Amino acid sequence: MASRGLIDRLECASDARGLDIVLSGTGIEAARQARRVREESLRRIVFETLGPEQMAHLANATALLAERLAMMEEEDRECRASRAEAVGESYEERSEA
């Protein structure tokens, strides 16, 4: 990313030994463009393919699956740990939250 000019390295204000990595102006514009491409792709591939009625069914199915996952997290310690790992949290963080 640095070689493409997408990030800048700045001295860390709170720790002179470290650096803060921030998006450069070019990086911000690249992120905006990527978001536009993703949104257009979703619109064309998913929304236009499924249409309003099937999107409503998909939304209902997704809500049911999310509800079931939440129940499984409450009931099953292994499921809770797997879910925490999938979203990049440690199990301890997830179980204390």
LINZI-V980260 format. One record per residue. SS is DSSP state (H for helix, E for strand, - for the rest). D_FIRST is the distance of its C-alpha to the first C-alpha in whole Angstrom. Layout:
# LINZI-V980260
SS;D_FIRST  SS;D_FIRST
This chain:
# LINZI-V980260
-;0  -;4  -;5  -;5  -;6  -;5  E;6  E;9  E;11  E;15  E;18  -;19  -;22  -;24  -;23  -;23  -;22  -;18  E;15  E;14  E;11  E;11  E;9  -;10  H;13  H;10  H;8  H;12  H;13  H;11  H;12  H;15  H;15  H;14  H;17  H;20  H;19  H;20  H;23  H;24  H;24  H;25  H;28  H;29  H;29  H;30  H;32  H;34  H;34  H;36  H;38  H;39  H;41  H;39  H;36  H;39  H;40  H;36  H;36  H;39  H;38  H;35  H;37  H;39  H;37  H;35  H;38  H;39  H;36  H;37  H;40  H;39  H;37  H;40  H;42  -;40  H;38  H;36  H;35  H;34  H;32  H;30  H;30  H;28  H;26  H;25  -;23  -;22  -;25  -;27  H;31  H;32  H;30  H;31  H;35  H;35  -;34
